[in-house]
Amino acid sequence: MCTSSASPSPCHRPSTRALLGPHSLVRSELVYSLLERAGLEGSRLTAAVGALTYYVQGYTATENVWRTSQRDPAAEAGMRRQAQEYLDRQSGQCPTLTRHAELENDDFDGAFQLGLDLILDGIEARIGA
């Protein structure tokens, strides 16, 4: 459980330890070299690697927590529907969020891919800029 800031729980450890093991170094080298060959260097290269790394880590951590707490598909669908109905009632306070939030969408893979495509499109737009 991730509740104590005095003693890092397993939830906090991956983001606080250096990723210097042999597998992490090989993965990092691969990502850096692919983006370097695409035309990035220096701080833009480092920022692009960070954006990709933190997106993937954050998305997968969130999905893992969700999947750990939501094991019954029918119950999950009901909770999503209730959350969407609640948000719909908040349209006066949050009109943009109400129009665009898709709380009943349970397609983690599709949402992940769309977000990744947006990040990669942004990186591509910066190459050579």
The first five atom37 places (N, CA, C, CB, O) and aatype in JSON, in Angstrom:
{
  "aatype": [12, 4, 16, 15, 15, 0, 15, 14, 15, 14, 4, 8, 1, 14, 15, 16, 1, 0, 10, 10, 7, 14, 8, 15, 10, 19, 1, 15, 6, 10, 19, 18, 15, 10, 10, 6, 1, 0, 7, 10, 6, 7, 15, 1, 10, 16, 0, 0, 19, 7, 0, 10, 16, 18, 18, 19, 5, 7, 18, 16, 0, 16, 6, 2, 19, 17, 1, 16, 15, 5, 1, 3, 14, 0, 0, 6, 0, 7, 12, 1, 1, 5, 0, 5, 6, 18, 10, 3, 1, 5, 15, 7, 5, 4, 14, 16, 10, 16, 1, 8, 0, 6, 10, 6, 2, 3, 3, 13, 3, 7, 0, 13, 5, 10, 7, 10, 3, 10, 9, 10, 3, 7, 9, 6, 0, 1, 9, 7, 0],
  "atom_mask": [
    [1, 1, 1, 1, 1],
    [1, 1, 1, 1, 1],
    [1, 1, 1, 1, 1],
    [1, 1, 1, 1, 1],
    [1, 1, 1, 1, 1],
    [1, 1, 1, 1, 1],
    [1, 1, 1, 1, 1],
    [1, 1, 1, 1, 1],
    [1, 1, 1, 1, 1],
    [1, 1, 1, 1, 1],
    [1, 1, 1, 1, 1],
    [1, 1, 1, 1, 1],
    [1, 1, 1, 1, 1],
    [1, 1, 1, 1, 1],
    [1, 1, 1, 1, 1],
    [1, 1, 1, 1, 1],
    [1, 1, 1, 1, 1],
    [1, 1, 1, 1, 1],
    [1, 1, 1, 1, 1],
    [1, 1, 1, 1, 1],
    [1, 1, 1, 0, 1],
    [1, 1, 1, 1, 1],
    [1, 1, 1, 1, 1],
    [1, 1, 1, 1, 1],
    [1, 1, 1, 1, 1],
    [1, 1, 1, 1, 1],
    [1, 1, 1, 1, 1],
    [1, 1, 1, 1, 1],
    [1, 1, 1, 1, 1],
    [1, 1, 1, 1, 1],
    [1, 1, 1, 1, 1],
    [1, 1, 1, 1, 1],
    [1, 1, 1, 1, 1],
    [1, 1, 1, 1, 1],
    [1, 1, 1, 1, 1],
    [1, 1, 1, 1, 1],
    [1, 1, 1, 1, 1],
    [1, 1, 1, 1, 1],
    [1, 1, 1, 0, 1],
    [1, 1, 1, 1, 1],
    [1, 1, 1, 1, 1],
    [1, 1, 1, 0, 1],
    [1, 1, 1, 1, 1],
    [1, 1, 1, 1, 1],
    [1, 1, 1, 1, 1],
    [1, 1, 1, 1, 1],
    [1, 1, 1, 1, 1],
    [1, 1, 1, 1, 1],
    [1, 1, 1, 1, 1],
    [1, 1, 1, 0, 1],
    [1, 1, 1, 1, 1],
    [1, 1, 1, 1, 1],
    [1, 1, 1, 1, 1],
    [1, 1, 1, 1, 1],
    [1, 1, 1, 1, 1],
    [1, 1, 1, 1, 1],
    [1, 1, 1, 1, 1],
    [1, 1, 1, 0, 1],
    [1, 1, 1, 1, 1],
    [1, 1, 1, 1, 1],
    [1, 1, 1, 1, 1],
    [1, 1, 1, 1, 1],
    [1, 1, 1, 1, 1],
    [1, 1, 1, 1, 1],
    [1, 1, 1, 1, 1],
    [1, 1, 1, 1, 1],
    [1, 1, 1, 1, 1],
    [1, 1, 1, 1, 1],
    [1, 1, 1, 1, 1],
    [1, 1, 1, 1, 1],
    [1, 1, 1, 1, 1],
    [1, 1, 1, 1, 1],
    [1, 1, 1, 1, 1],
    [1, 1, 1, 1, 1],
    [1, 1, 1, 1, 1],
    [1, 1, 1, 1, 1],
    [1, 1, 1, 1, 1],
    [1, 1, 1, 0, 1],
    [1, 1, 1, 1, 1],
    [1, 1, 1, 1, 1],
    [1, 1, 1, 1, 1],
    [1, 1, 1, 1, 1],
    [1, 1, 1, 1, 1],
    [1, 1, 1, 1, 1],
    [1, 1, 1, 1, 1],
    [1, 1, 1, 1, 1],
    [1, 1, 1, 1, 1],
    [1, 1, 1, 1, 1],
    [1, 1, 1, 1, 1],
    [1, 1, 1, 1, 1],
    [1, 1, 1, 1, 1],
    [1, 1, 1, 0, 1],
    [1, 1, 1, 1, 1],
    [1, 1, 1, 1, 1],
    [1, 1, 1, 1, 1],
    [1, 1, 1, 1, 1],
    [1, 1, 1, 1, 1],
    [1, 1, 1, 1, 1],
    [1, 1, 1, 1, 1],
    [1, 1, 1, 1, 1],
    [1, 1, 1, 1, 1],
    [1, 1, 1, 1, 1],
    [1, 1, 1, 1, 1],
    [1, 1, 1, 1, 1],
    [1, 1, 1, 1, 1],
    [1, 1, 1, 1, 1],
    [1, 1, 1, 1, 1],
    [1, 1, 1, 1, 1],
    [1, 1, 1, 1, 1],
    [1, 1, 1, 0, 1],
    [1, 1, 1, 1, 1],
    [1, 1, 1, 1, 1],
    [1, 1, 1, 1, 1],
    [1, 1, 1, 1, 1],
    [1, 1, 1, 0, 1],
    [1, 1, 1, 1, 1],
    [1, 1, 1, 1, 1],
    [1, 1, 1, 1, 1],
    [1, 1, 1, 1, 1],
    [1, 1, 1, 1, 1],
    [1, 1, 1, 1, 1],
    [1, 1, 1, 0, 1],
    [1, 1, 1, 1, 1],
    [1, 1, 1, 1, 1],
    [1, 1, 1, 1, 1],
    [1, 1, 1, 1, 1],
    [1, 1, 1, 1, 1],
    [1, 1, 1, 0, 1],
    [1, 1, 1, 1, 1]
  ],
  "atom_positions": [
    [[0.84, -1.18, 0.0], [0.0, 0.0, 0.0], [0.88, 1.24, 0.0], [-0.95, 0.0, 1.21], [1.89, 1.27, 0.71]],
    [[0.54, 2.24, -0.75], [1.36, 3.44, -0.92], [0.86, 4.56, -0.02], [1.35, 3.91, -2.39], [0.25, 5.51, -0.51]],
    [[1.08, 4.47, 1.28], [0.54, 5.49, 2.17], [1.59, 6.23, 2.97], [-0.43, 4.87, 3.1], [1.35, 7.38, 3.35]],
    [[2.71, 5.65, 3.23], [3.7, 6.27, 4.11], [4.79, 6.94, 3.3], [4.29, 5.23, 5.05], [5.42, 6.31, 2.45]],
    [[5.02, 8.22, 3.58], [6.12, 8.9, 2.91], [7.44, 8.68, 3.66], [5.83, 10.4, 2.77], [8.51, 8.93, 3.1]],
    [[7.37, 8.21, 4.92], [8.57, 7.99, 5.7], [9.34, 6.76, 5.2], [8.22, 7.82, 7.18], [10.57, 6.74, 5.23]],
    [[8.62, 5.77, 4.75], [9.26, 4.55, 4.27], [8.74, 4.24, 2.88], [8.99, 3.36, 5.23], [7.58, 3.89, 2.71]],
    [[9.6, 4.37, 1.88], [9.13, 4.14, 0.51], [8.56, 2.74, 0.33], [10.27, 4.36, -0.48], [9.2, 1.74, 0.67]],
    [[7.37, 2.69, -0.2], [6.74, 1.41, -0.49], [7.19, 0.94, -1.86], [5.19, 1.52, -0.42], [7.84, 1.7, -2.59]],
    [[6.86, -0.29, -2.22], [7.23, -0.76, -3.56], [6.69, 0.14, -4.67], [6.72, -2.18, -3.76], [7.27, 0.18, -5.76]],
    [[5.6, 0.85, -4.42], [5.03, 1.73, -5.45], [5.97, 2.87, -5.79], [3.68, 2.3, -4.98], [5.96, 3.37, -6.91]],
    [[6.79, 3.29, -4.83], [7.66, 4.43, -5.04], [9.06, 4.04, -5.5], [7.76, 5.22, -3.79], [9.76, 4.86, -6.1]],
    [[9.47, 2.85, -5.23], [10.86, 2.47, -5.49], [11.27, 2.53, -6.95], [11.08, 1.1, -4.99], [12.39, 2.97, -7.23]],
    [[10.45, 2.11, -7.9], [10.93, 2.14, -9.29], [11.33, 3.53, -9.76], [9.88, 1.59, -10.21], [12.21, 3.66, -10.6]],
    [[10.7, 4.57, -9.25], [11.01, 5.91, -9.72], [12.16, 6.54, -8.97], [9.8, 6.78, -9.62], [12.6, 7.63, -9.34]],
    [[12.67, 5.89, -7.92], [13.72, 6.5, -7.13], [15.07, 5.81, -7.27], [13.32, 6.52, -5.7], [16.07, 6.32, -6.77]],
    [[15.12, 4.68, -7.92], [16.41, 4.01, -8.06], [16.97, 4.24, -9.46], [16.27, 2.49, -7.77], [16.23, 4.35, -10.44]],
    [[18.26, 4.3, -9.51], [18.92, 4.49, -10.81], [18.73, 3.24, -11.66], [20.43, 4.8, -10.63], [18.86, 2.12, -11.18]],
    [[18.41, 3.45, -12.91], [18.22, 2.33, -13.83], [19.54, 2.05, -14.55], [17.08, 2.63, -14.86], [19.72, 2.37, -15.73]],
    [[20.46, 1.44, -13.8], [21.8, 1.2, -14.32], [22.13, -0.27, -14.47], [22.81, 1.85, -13.43], [23.28, -0.61, -14.74]],
    [[21.16, -1.13, -14.31], [21.39, -2.56, -14.51], [21.59, -2.85, -15.99], [0.0, 0.0, 0.0], [21.28, -2.02, -16.84]],
    [[22.1, -4.02, -16.3], [22.43, -4.33, -17.7], [21.21, -4.27, -18.63], [23.05, -5.71, -17.79], [21.34, -3.8, -19.76]],
    [[20.05, -4.72, -18.2], [18.88, -4.69, -19.07], [18.39, -3.26, -19.27], [17.75, -5.56, -18.48], [17.98, -2.88, -20.37]],
    [[18.43, -2.47, -18.2], [18.0, -1.07, -18.3], [18.93, -0.28, -19.21], [17.95, -0.42, -16.92], [18.48, 0.54, -20.01]],
    [[20.22, -0.53, -19.08], [21.18, 0.18, -19.94], [20.98, -0.17, -21.41], [22.61, -0.15, -19.51], [21.05, 0.71, -22.27]],
    [[20.75, -1.44, -21.7], [20.53, -1.86, -23.09], [19.25, -1.22, -23.63], [20.43, -3.41, -23.18], [19.25, -0.74, -24.77]],
    [[18.18, -1.2, -22.84], [16.94, -0.56, -23.27], [17.16, 0.93, -23.51], [15.83, -0.77, -22.24], [16.71, 1.47, -24.53]],
    [[17.84, 1.58, -22.58], [18.1, 3.01, -22.73], [18.94, 3.29, -23.97], [18.8, 3.56, -21.5], [18.66, 4.24, -24.71]],
    [[19.96, 2.49, -24.19], [20.8, 2.66, -25.38], [19.97, 2.53, -26.65], [21.95, 1.62, -25.38], [20.15, 3.3, -27.6]],
    [[19.08, 1.56, -26.68], [18.23, 1.36, -27.85], [17.37, 2.59, -28.12], [17.34, 0.12, -27.67], [17.31, 3.08, -29.25]],
    [[16.7, 3.09, -27.09], [15.81, 4.25, -27.28], [16.61, 5.48, -27.68], [15.01, 4.53, -25.99], [16.24, 6.19, -28.61]],
    [[17.71, 5.73, -26.98], [18.56, 6.88, -27.33], [19.07, 6.77, -28.76], [19.75, 6.99, -26.34], [19.03, 7.75, -29.51]],
    [[19.55, 5.59, -29.15], [20.13, 5.46, -30.49], [19.06, 5.6, -31.58], [20.85, 4.12, -30.63], [19.33, 6.18, -32.64]],
    [[17.87, 5.08, -31.35], [16.8, 5.23, -32.35], [16.44, 6.7, -32.55], [15.56, 4.44, -31.92], [16.28, 7.17, -33.68]],
    [[16.3, 7.42, -31.44], [15.94, 8.83, -31.55], [17.09, 9.68, -32.08], [15.49, 9.37, -30.2], [16.87, 10.68, -32.77]],
    [[18.32, 9.29, -31.77], [19.47, 10.01, -32.33], [19.52, 9.82, -33.84], [20.79, 9.53, -31.68], [19.73, 10.78, -34.58]],
    [[19.32, 8.58, -34.31], [19.3, 8.32, -35.75], [18.16, 9.07, -36.44], [19.18, 6.81, -36.03], [18.25, 9.39, -37.62]],
    [[17.08, 9.34, -35.69], [15.96, 10.08, -36.27], [16.28, 11.58, -36.37], [14.7, 9.87, -35.42], [15.56, 12.33, -37.04]],
    [[17.37, 12.01, -35.7], [17.78, 13.41, -35.86], [17.77, 14.23, -34.59], [0.0, 0.0, 0.0], [18.0, 15.44, -34.65]],
    [[17.52, 13.63, -33.44], [17.54, 14.38, -32.19], [18.91, 14.29, -31.55], [16.47, 13.86, -31.23], [19.63, 13.3, -31.71]],
    [[19.27, 15.34, -30.81], [20.52, 15.31, -30.07], [20.42, 16.25, -28.88], [21.72, 15.71, -30.97], [19.51, 17.07, -28.79]],
    [[21.35, 16.11, -27.97], [21.42, 16.99, -26.81], [20.17, 16.96, -25.94], [0.0, 0.0, 0.0], [19.6, 15.91, -25.67]],
    [[19.77, 18.15, -25.51], [18.64, 18.24, -24.58], [17.32, 17.8, -25.22], [18.51, 19.67, -24.07], [16.43, 17.32, -24.52]],
    [[17.18, 17.96, -26.52], [15.95, 17.48, -27.19], [15.89, 15.95, -27.16], [15.89, 17.99, -28.66], [14.82, 15.37, -26.97]],
    [[17.03, 15.31, -27.35], [17.08, 13.85, -27.29], [16.73, 13.38, -25.88], [18.48, 13.33, -27.7], [15.9, 12.48, -25.71]],
    [[17.33, 13.98, -24.89], [17.07, 13.59, -23.5], [15.61, 13.83, -23.14], [17.99, 14.36, -22.55], [15.0, 13.0, -22.47]],
    [[15.05, 14.95, -23.56], [13.65, 15.26, -23.26], [12.71, 14.28, -23.95], [13.31, 16.69, -23.69], [11.71, 13.86, -23.37]],
    [[13.03, 13.9, -25.18], [12.19, 12.94, -25.91], [12.22, 11.57, -25.23], [12.65, 12.81, -27.38], [11.19, 10.93, -25.08]],
    [[13.41, 11.14, -24.82], [13.52, 9.86, -24.11], [12.73, 9.93, -22.81], [15.01, 9.51, -23.82], [12.02, 8.99, -22.46]],
    [[12.84, 11.04, -22.1], [12.09, 11.2, -20.85], [10.59, 11.18, -21.08], [0.0, 0.0, 0.0], [9.86, 10.52, -20.34]],
    [[10.13, 11.87, -22.1], [8.68, 11.91, -22.39], [8.17, 10.5, -22.68], [8.39, 12.84, -23.59], [7.12, 10.1, -22.16]],
    [[8.88, 9.76, -23.5], [8.46, 8.4, -23.82], [8.52, 7.48, -22.6], [9.33, 7.83, -24.94], [7.58, 6.74, -22.32]],
    [[9.62, 7.54, -21.88], [9.81, 6.68, -20.72], [8.75, 6.95, -19.66], [11.2, 6.88, -20.12], [8.11, 6.01, -19.17]],
    [[8.54, 8.21, -19.31], [7.6, 8.54, -18.24], [6.16, 8.31, -18.67], [7.78, 9.98, -17.81], [5.32, 7.97, -17.84]],
    [[5.85, 8.47, -19.94], [4.51, 8.15, -20.42], [4.24, 6.65, -20.24], [4.34, 8.56, -21.9], [3.22, 6.26, -19.68]],
    [[5.17, 5.83, -20.73], [4.99, 4.38, -20.64], [4.92, 3.93, -19.18], [6.13, 3.65, -21.38], [4.04, 3.16, -18.81]],
    [[5.84, 4.41, -18.36], [5.85, 4.0, -16.95], [4.57, 4.45, -16.25], [7.07, 4.59, -16.23], [3.96, 3.67, -15.52]],
    [[4.17, 5.68, -16.46], [2.97, 6.19, -15.8], [1.71, 5.48, -16.25], [0.0, 0.0, 0.0], [0.86, 5.15, -15.43]],
    [[1.6, 5.26, -17.53], [0.4, 4.61, -18.06], [0.29, 3.18, -17.56], [0.41, 4.63, -19.58], [-0.78, 2.74, -17.14]],
    [[1.39, 2.45, -17.62], [1.35, 1.06, -17.19], [1.15, 0.94, -15.68], [2.62, 0.34, -17.61], [0.46, 0.03, -15.23]],
    [[1.73, 1.84, -14.91], [1.52, 1.81, -13.45], [0.05, 2.07, -13.13], [2.41, 2.85, -12.74], [-0.53, 1.39, -12.28]],
    [[-0.54, 3.04, -13.8], [-1.95, 3.36, -13.57], [-2.84, 2.18, -13.96], [-2.36, 4.61, -14.36], [-3.75, 1.82, -13.22]],
    [[-2.57, 1.59, -15.12], [-3.38, 0.44, -15.53], [-3.21, -0.73, -14.57], [-2.99, 0.01, -16.95], [-4.19, -1.42, -14.25]],
    [[-1.99, -0.97, -14.1], [-1.78, -2.06, -13.15], [-2.55, -1.84, -11.85], [-0.29, -2.21, -12.84], [-3.14, -2.78, -11.32]],
    [[-2.55, -0.63, -11.33], [-3.3, -0.33, -10.11], [-4.79, -0.52, -10.38], [-3.02, 1.13, -9.61], [-5.5, -1.11, -9.57]],
    [[-5.26, -0.03, -11.52], [-6.67, -0.17, -11.88], [-7.05, -1.64, -11.98], [-6.97, 0.55, -13.2], [-8.07, -2.07, -11.43]],
    [[-6.25, -2.41, -12.69], [-6.57, -3.83, -12.88], [-6.5, -4.62, -11.57], [-5.62, -4.44, -13.91], [-7.19, -5.63, -11.41]],
    [[-5.68, -4.17, -10.66], [-5.6, -4.83, -9.35], [-6.86, -4.57, -8.54], [-4.36, -4.35, -8.58], [-7.32, -5.45, -7.8]],
    [[-7.41, -3.37, -8.66], [-8.59, -3.02, -7.86], [-9.91, -3.34, -8.56], [-8.56, -1.54, -7.52], [-10.93, -3.48, -7.89]],
    [[-9.91, -3.47, -9.87], [-11.14, -3.73, -10.63], [-11.02, -5.08, -11.32], [-11.4, -2.59, -11.68], [-10.47, -5.18, -12.42]],
    [[-11.54, -6.1, -10.68], [-11.41, -7.44, -11.24], [-12.69, -7.97, -11.86], [-10.95, -8.39, -10.16], [-12.66, -8.94, -12.62]],
    [[-13.81, -7.37, -11.55], [-15.1, -7.82, -12.06], [-15.54, -6.89, -13.19], [-16.18, -7.86, -10.92], [-15.88, -5.74, -12.92]],
    [[-15.55, -7.35, -14.43], [-15.89, -6.48, -15.56], [-17.27, -5.82, -15.43], [-15.84, -7.27, -16.84], [-17.43, -4.66, -15.8]],
    [[-18.25, -6.54, -14.91], [-19.59, -5.95, -14.76], [-19.58, -4.84, -13.72], [-20.61, -7.03, -14.36], [-20.19, -3.79, -13.92]],
    [[-18.88, -5.06, -12.61], [-18.78, -4.04, -11.57], [-18.02, -2.82, -12.09], [-18.1, -4.6, -10.31], [-18.37, -1.68, -11.8]],
    [[-16.98, -3.08, -12.85], [-16.2, -1.98, -13.43], [-17.06, -1.15, -14.38], [-14.95, -2.52, -14.18], [-17.04, 0.08, -14.34]],
    [[-17.82, -1.82, -15.23], [-18.7, -1.1, -16.17], [-19.72, -0.27, -15.41], [-19.42, -2.1, -17.12], [-20.0, 0.87, -15.8]],
    [[-20.27, -0.82, -14.34], [-21.22, -0.06, -13.54], [-20.59, 1.15, -12.89], [0.0, 0.0, 0.0], [-21.19, 2.23, -12.87]],
    [[-19.39, 0.99, -12.35], [-18.69, 2.12, -11.73], [-18.36, 3.19, -12.76], [-17.41, 1.64, -11.04], [-18.5, 4.38, -12.49]],
    [[-17.93, 2.78, -13.94], [-17.63, 3.74, -15.0], [-18.88, 4.51, -15.42], [-17.01, 3.03, -16.22], [-18.84, 5.72, -15.63]],
    [[-20.0, 3.79, -15.53], [-21.26, 4.43, -15.9], [-21.68, 5.45, -14.83], [-22.36, 3.37, -16.09], [-22.08, 6.57, -15.17]],
    [[-21.58, 5.07, -13.56], [-21.93, 5.99, -12.48], [-21.02, 7.22, -12.48], [-21.83, 5.27, -11.12], [-21.47, 8.34, -12.27]],
    [[-19.73, 7.0, -12.73], [-18.8, 8.12, -12.78], [-19.14, 9.05, -13.94], [-17.35, 7.62, -12.91], [-19.08, 10.27, -13.79]],
    [[-19.5, 8.49, -15.09], [-19.88, 9.32, -16.24], [-21.16, 10.1, -15.95], [-20.06, 8.45, -17.5], [-21.26, 11.27, -16.3]],
    [[-22.12, 9.45, -15.33], [-23.37, 10.13, -14.97], [-23.1, 11.27, -13.99], [-24.38, 9.13, -14.35], [-23.68, 12.35, -14.12]],
    [[-22.24, 11.04, -13.02], [-21.87, 12.1, -12.07], [-21.22, 13.26, -12.81], [-20.92, 11.55, -10.98], [-21.58, 14.41, -12.59]],
    [[-20.27, 12.95, -13.68], [-19.6, 14.0, -14.43], [-20.59, 14.76, -15.3], [-18.48, 13.41, -15.29], [-20.5, 15.99, -15.41]],
    [[-21.52, 14.07, -15.91], [-22.52, 14.73, -16.75], [-23.32, 15.75, -15.94], [-23.47, 13.69, -17.38], [-23.71, 16.79, -16.47]],
    [[-23.57, 15.45, -14.68], [-24.3, 16.39, -13.81], [-23.45, 17.61, -13.44], [-24.77, 15.68, -12.54], [-23.98, 18.6, -12.93]],
    [[-22.16, 17.55, -13.7], [-21.25, 18.65, -13.38], [-20.96, 19.53, -14.6], [-19.94, 18.11, -12.82], [-20.01, 20.31, -14.59]],
    [[-21.77, 19.41, -15.64], [-21.47, 20.09, -16.9], [-21.41, 21.61, -16.75], [-22.51, 19.73, -17.93], [-20.69, 22.27, -17.51]],
    [[-22.13, 22.18, -15.81], [-22.06, 23.62, -15.61], [-20.71, 24.06, -15.08], [0.0, 0.0, 0.0], [-20.21, 25.12, -15.45]],
    [[-20.12, 23.25, -14.23], [-18.84, 23.57, -13.61], [-17.66, 23.12, -14.48], [-18.74, 22.92, -12.24], [-16.62, 23.76, -14.5]],
    [[-17.84, 22.03, -15.19], [-16.75, 21.43, -15.98], [-17.23, 21.12, -17.39], [-16.2, 20.14, -15.3], [-17.28, 19.95, -17.78]],
    [[-17.6, 22.13, -18.17], [-18.2, 21.84, -19.48], [-17.26, 21.14, -20.47], [-18.68, 23.12, -20.1], [-17.69, 20.25, -21.2]],
    [[-16.01, 21.52, -20.49], [-15.07, 20.91, -21.43], [-14.79, 19.47, -21.05], [-13.77, 21.7, -21.49], [-14.8, 18.57, -21.89]],
    [[-14.54, 19.25, -19.77], [-14.31, 17.89, -19.28], [-15.52, 17.01, -19.54], [-13.97, 17.91, -17.78], [-15.38, 15.86, -19.97]],
    [[-16.7, 17.53, -19.29], [-17.93, 16.76, -19.5], [-18.1, 16.39, -20.97], [-19.14, 17.56, -19.03], [-18.53, 15.27, -21.28]],
    [[-17.77, 17.32, -21.88], [-17.9, 17.04, -23.31], [-16.92, 15.99, -23.8], [-17.72, 18.3, -24.1], [-17.22, 15.24, -24.73]],
    [[-15.74, 15.93, -23.19], [-14.67, 15.12, -23.79], [-14.24, 13.9, -22.99], [-13.5, 15.96, -24.01], [-13.64, 12.98, -23.56]],
    [[-14.51, 13.86, -21.72], [-14.09, 12.69, -20.92], [-14.89, 11.47, -21.38], [-14.31, 12.95, -19.38], [-16.09, 11.54, -21.61]],
    [[-14.2, 10.39, -21.5], [-14.83, 9.14, -21.94], [-14.67, 8.12, -20.83], [-14.21, 8.62, -23.29], [-13.92, 7.15, -20.97]],
    [[-15.37, 8.33, -19.72], [-15.17, 7.5, -18.54], [-15.66, 6.07, -18.73], [-15.87, 8.11, -17.37], [-15.24, 5.18, -18.0]],
    [[-16.54, 5.85, -19.69], [-17.02, 4.49, -19.93], [-16.11, 3.7, -20.88], [-18.42, 4.53, -20.49], [-16.32, 2.51, -21.11]],
    [[-15.11, 4.37, -21.43], [-14.16, 3.72, -22.33], [-13.17, 2.9, -21.51], [-13.42, 4.76, -23.22], [-12.42, 3.45, -20.71]],
    [[-13.17, 1.59, -21.72], [-12.25, 0.72, -20.98], [-11.15, 0.15, -21.87], [-13.02, -0.41, -20.32], [-10.53, -0.85, -21.52]],
    [[-10.92, 0.77, -23.0], [-9.9, 0.31, -23.94], [-8.54, 0.91, -23.58], [-10.29, 0.67, -25.39], [-8.11, 1.88, -24.19]],
    [[-7.88, 0.31, -22.59], [-6.57, 0.8, -22.17], [-5.57, 0.76, -23.32], [-6.05, -0.01, -20.99], [-4.79, 1.69, -23.5]],
    [[-5.59, -0.31, -24.1], [-4.62, -0.44, -25.19], [-4.81, 0.64, -26.25], [-4.73, -1.82, -25.83], [-3.85, 1.24, -26.71]],
    [[-6.06, 0.87, -26.63], [-6.33, 1.9, -27.64], [-5.97, 3.29, -27.14], [0.0, 0.0, 0.0], [-5.4, 4.08, -27.88]],
    [[-6.31, 3.58, -25.89], [-5.98, 4.89, -25.32], [-4.47, 5.07, -25.19], [-6.66, 5.07, -23.95], [-3.93, 6.14, -25.44]],
    [[-3.79, 3.99, -24.78], [-2.33, 4.04, -24.69], [-1.73, 4.35, -26.06], [-1.76, 2.71, -24.13], [-0.87, 5.22, -26.18]],
    [[-2.17, 3.64, -27.08], [-1.62, 3.82, -28.42], [-1.87, 5.23, -28.93], [-2.22, 2.81, -29.39], [-0.98, 5.83, -29.54]],
    [[-3.06, 5.77, -28.7], [-3.35, 7.13, -29.13], [-2.42, 8.13, -28.44], [-4.82, 7.49, -28.83], [-1.88, 9.02, -29.09]],
    [[-2.24, 7.98, -27.13], [-1.33, 8.87, -26.41], [0.1, 8.75, -26.91], [0.0, 0.0, 0.0], [0.79, 9.76, -27.07]],
    [[0.53, 7.53, -27.15], [1.88, 7.31, -27.66], [2.04, 7.94, -29.04], [2.19, 5.8, -27.71], [3.07, 8.55, -29.34]],
    [[1.03, 7.78, -29.88], [1.09, 8.41, -31.22], [1.2, 9.92, -31.11], [-0.16, 8.03, -32.04], [1.94, 10.54, -31.87]],
    [[0.47, 10.52, -30.17], [0.55, 11.97, -29.99], [1.96, 12.4, -29.57], [-0.47, 12.44, -28.94], [2.49, 13.39, -30.07]],
    [[2.55, 11.66, -28.64], [3.91, 11.98, -28.2], [4.9, 11.81, -29.36], [4.32, 11.09, -27.01], [5.74, 12.67, -29.59]],
    [[4.78, 10.7, -30.08], [5.7, 10.48, -31.21], [5.52, 11.52, -32.3], [5.49, 9.08, -31.79], [6.49, 11.95, -32.92]],
    [[4.28, 11.94, -32.55], [4.04, 13.01, -33.53], [4.71, 14.31, -33.09], [2.53, 13.24, -33.72], [5.29, 15.03, -33.91]],
    [[4.64, 14.6, -31.79], [5.29, 15.8, -31.27], [6.81, 15.73, -31.4], [0.0, 0.0, 0.0], [7.46, 16.72, -31.74]],
    [[7.36, 14.55, -31.12], [8.81, 14.37, -31.26], [9.19, 14.53, -32.73], [9.26, 12.98, -30.72], [10.18, 15.2, -33.05]],
    [[8.42, 13.91, -33.62], [8.72, 14.02, -35.05], [8.68, 15.47, -35.53], [7.75, 13.18, -35.86], [9.48, 15.87, -36.37]],
    [[7.74, 16.24, -34.99], [7.63, 17.65, -35.39], [8.86, 18.46, -34.96], [6.37, 18.27, -34.79], [9.17, 19.48, -35.56]],
    [[9.54, 18.01, -33.92], [10.73, 18.72, -33.41], [12.01, 18.32, -34.12], [10.89, 18.47, -31.93], [13.02, 19.02, -34.02]],
    [[11.99, 17.2, -34.83], [13.19, 16.76, -35.51], [13.52, 17.76, -36.62], [13.02, 15.31, -36.09], [12.7, 18.04, -37.5]],
    [[14.72, 18.28, -36.57], [15.16, 19.24, -37.57], [14.67, 20.65, -37.32], [0.0, 0.0, 0.0], [14.98, 21.56, -38.09]],
    [[13.91, 20.86, -36.25], [13.41, 22.2, -35.96], [14.46, 23.04, -35.27], [12.15, 22.14, -35.1], [14.21, 24.2, -34.95]]
  ]
}
